[in-house]
Structures are given as C-alpha cells and as structure tokens.
Amino acid sequence: MADEEAEQDRSERSDASSALNALTTRLGDIAAALRTSQESPADVSMDCITVTT
C-alpha cells in the first residue's frame, strides 16, 4: 500500500511539473510575440490564445 501511495505521489508531481513546463513555454512564446509585434499587447495575447484553443 505504501508503494502504491508513493507511486501516485510521484505521478502527481510529474504531472504538475509537466504542466508547469508547458506553461513556461507558452508564456515564453507569448512574450516573444509581444516583443516583436506591431499590434497592441491585448491583440497579440488574444491571437496567442486563439491559436492554442
């Protein structure tokens, strides 16, 4: 039972780590788009959201 709980805990941490990595990458993409865009930041961020959904 303790082994199962430890495995589940590792899995949850791995899932959280993967989610954080994906968010970090996504925020980097948005920041790069904002730096290089001639559009307003609001328009660029909405474009980034639209592309990913």
Buried (B, 14 or more C-beta within 10 A) or exposed (E): EEEEEEEEEEEEEEEEEEEEEEEEEEEEEBEEBBEEEEEEEEEBBEEBEEEEE
